[in-house]
Amino acid sequence: MLCEAADDIGKALGLPPSGLTLTIGFGPSLFRDADGADRFGSAGQRPAVLADLPSFRWGCAGGEHLRR
């Protein structure tokens, strides 16, 4: 079952491009896959402080409390 995307609240409407901030995050899987194999030849570049995170799978409605 796929979750529906959240409604756009329009917070950035009317802002010029210079007023926007994009944040892109990469996790440990950028460096090694689930089987531990080196992905893209980048395993040696993984920062030591990059820790594995627990699963954040809450289901479709589980994250609702985060928007309140």
C-alpha positions in Angstrom: 0.0 0.0 0.0 1.4 3.4 -1.0 0.9 6.4 1.3 -0.5 9.6 -0.2 1.7 12.6 -0.3 1.0 15.4 2.2 -0.7 18.5 0.9 1.5 21.4 -0.1 0.9 24.1 2.5 2.3 26.8 0.1 4.9 28.1 2.6 7.4 28.9 -0.1 4.9 30.5 -2.6 6.1 34.0 -3.6 9.7 33.5 -2.5 12.4 34.1 -5.0 14.8 31.2 -5.7 17.4 32.8 -3.5 15.0 32.6 -0.6 14.7 28.8 -0.8 16.9 26.3 1.0 17.2 22.7 -0.1 18.5 20.1 2.2 19.6 16.7 0.8 20.6 13.9 3.1 22.6 10.8 2.4 22.7 7.9 4.8 25.1 5.0 5.2 23.5 3.1 2.3 25.2 5.6 -0.1 28.5 3.7 0.8 27.4 0.1 1.4 24.3 -1.8 0.4 22.2 -4.0 2.8 24.6 -6.9 2.2 27.6 -4.8 3.1 28.9 -4.6 -0.5 30.7 -1.4 -1.5 28.4 0.8 -3.6 29.9 3.0 -6.2 33.4 2.4 -4.9 32.7 4.9 -2.1 32.9 2.7 1.0 36.4 4.1 1.9 35.0 7.6 1.9 32.4 7.0 4.5 32.9 9.4 7.4 33.5 7.6 10.7 30.8 9.7 12.5 28.1 8.5 10.0 26.1 6.1 12.2 23.4 3.6 11.0 20.0 4.8 12.0 17.0 2.7 13.1 14.1 2.2 10.7 11.6 5.1 10.5 8.8 3.0 9.0 5.7 4.2 10.8 3.2 3.4 8.0 1.0 5.9 6.3 -0.5 7.6 9.4 2.2 6.9 12.0 4.0 10.2 11.3 0.9 12.4 11.7 2.0 13.6 15.2 5.1 15.1 13.6 3.0 17.6 11.7 1.0 19.0 14.7 
